[in-house]
Amino acid sequence: MRHFNLTSRESQVANLVREGRNSRQIADILNISKGAADFHRNNIRKKLGINKEKVNCRSFLLKLEDNET
């Protein structure tokens, strides 16, 4: 994950996405708006290079985690 230059907030959001949380749940946990959670999710997709592909972000993050171990 550190290879993608995610901010600390994006890393937090990515970890919650990996857990299966939706944007509303992420917003509640991090005390941010749903729009902010969606914004961070979109930035994560861009940095991972999957923003224009039909790829599930959670599945992609789980594969990355498996490859790192």
N, C-alpha and C positions, 0 to 999 in steps of 0.2 A: 504494500500500500504506500509506503514512503517514497516509492519511485514516481508517483503521480503528482507530487507537490500539492497534496491536499492541505487546506488550512486546518487548524485545530477543530473548528466548528464543523467543517466538512468531514473530518475524521469521526467526530462524534455522531454525525448524521449517518455516515456510512456504516458504523458499527450497529446503529439502531435498525437500519435497513437490513443488514445481514441477519439481525434477530427476527426479522419479519414484521417490523412495525410499519404502520402506514403514516402518511404525512400528519394527520391529526394527532396521532399518538406521539409522534416525534415532537410536534409543536408543544404538546402538553408537558412532556418530560423535560424539554429544554427551555420551557417558558418563553417560547417565541411564537409568532403568528404562523398559521398554516401556510400563508404565502411565502414566508421566510424559509420554512422547511422545504417547500416546493422549489424555491430558488436554489437552495443548497443542493438538493437532489439533482437539479438540472446541471449545476456546475460540476457535480461529481460525474455525471454521465459524460459531459464534455471532456473532462480531464482523463477519463478512462477510455475515451474514443468510441463510445457506444451511443452517442446522442442521436445519430441518424440511422441506427440499426434497430431492428425488432428483436432486442435482447432484453430479457428480464434483468434488471439491475441487481436484485438480490442473488439470483443464480450466478451472475457474473462475479459478484463479490465473493460468494462462497467458493467458486472455482479458484479465484486468486488466493484465497486463504488456504485451500488445499495444496496449491502449487508452492506456497511459501514454506510449508512444513515438510 
